[in-house]
């Protein structure tokens, strides 16, 4: 007893008897996951700009331009410098060349 009130502790398995509470908890969890995704996407946009889209170069090879260059377009035969990283598909992706 605390301050004239008693606190009932639910018995083990009591949540199974309260489907509305289980559904509400599931909605809360799903909402939190969705919110986490949205916040992550907004931070990606704020910190890195628009999400990059992959372009299929050939079978098994994709190109993603993270930041488009601002200089003049090179002509055939010009020497250019690029910054790139080779990544193998996986979870997480593995760098194999930089």
Helices and strands as residue ranges (DSSP letters): G 14-17, H 19-48, E 54-58, E 61-64, E 86-88, E 94-97
